[in-house]
């Protein structure tokens, strides 16, 4: 059996951790760093095949030294030139399709052309379907919905732009950025435990708690410094324009050029909870939309999303985050819904910038599914004919990009093939599940409360 002194960076071995069911388990982990505090060795471990937010410092008694795997020296292999990722393929032409009453059949790859929908009864129970005539098919790897595929919801990212966006670039990973460097953040009445590395100044990373002003997001090293700052800070809401308010929920639009300090501080805070992004400091090309909850003390930040002032890829979101104290309460979908509400006012369809985090991917797939199903289930017949709708019409109504509509239909496994036609079939289970989900979704955006005028940034020079 190996000795504790032999455990070095790069070693792999089972490490004791407590799982969600409060049970002990011994997953394989990699040692990322070793430190000595007062003669006591601590090991920073990453659990293989687990999200990095579970990484932690552990003591030697949680290491299974009997099964240690020492790092092997590997020969250096040449790397490809350029940045990771690929450009999205150009959109294909739409071909209109006719509708017919049909029954479910064997699924096949989905069409990319315009598809029409009809509502029909089957075997005595109400069912809905979308029927279409066969046409050209798009390559399957462009529309897959598995998390490993290159679909529109979690595809390989385009080459990163060196801008204020938190843009993915895994080639810049190193041992420092793989480790959490902030122990705890105090933001208003909440104490947050960061999930990932964020490039706050080095001298602040050794503090037990990093204090942030919840209104301007300025970071200070002690509670006394924060109290002194609060006597001078006259902000009680994010800077910028309030463009939405309903009840206690408000949204503020912040220009990354006009409010550079706030925008950079917001990005630093967000990086604590976003692993798949890399932080750059030029915030000028971006707008930030901050969602807040109001009480007698002011407008408290709940989450935010950023978007490019000009996007050549039809992105309506660059980064999106709901802060941990507000997660699992419907705020994530509200942020997503608001981003599409802005796209509707702009008269555009939009899609989030890739890649999405695991939680972001779940939120978007859920939002897309509920939004599209809501439209299909509310179709009304006219003149005794079955109601019809095309994929393009769904995209125009919702502002969801056509590729995301198609990938969502595939993800829901609604696309089937029957008598030479593509159809979409909604079973009773799908309908019942959707109705139950919508009953739980209390928070919704009211378009009447939005006061937003889109700007043409192409005519504004350097933003």
Buried (B, 14 or more C-beta within 10 A) or exposed (E): EBEEEEBEEBBBBBBBBEEEEEEEEBBBBBBBBBEEEEEEBBBBBBBEEEBBBBBBBBEBEBBBBEEBEEEEEEEEEEEEEEBBBEEBEEEBEBBEBEBBBBBBEEBEBBBBBBBBBBBBEBEEEEBBBBBBBBBEBBEEEBBBBEEEBBBBBBBBBBEBBEBBBBBBBEEEEEEEBBBBBBBEBBBBEBEBEBBBBBBBEEEBBEBEBBBBBBBBBBBBBEEEEBEEBBEEBEBEBBBBEBBBBBEEBBBBBBBBBEBBEBBBBBBBBBBBBBBBBBBBEBBBBBBBBBBBBBEEEBBBBBBBBBBBBEBEEBBBBBBBBBBBBBBEEBBBBBBBBBBBBBBBEBEBBBBBBBBBBBBBBEBBBBBBBBBBBEBBBEBEEEEEEBBBBBBBBBBBEBBBBBBBBBBBBBBBEBBBBBEEBBBBBBBEEBBEEBEEEBEEBEBEBEEEBBEBEEEEBEEEEEB
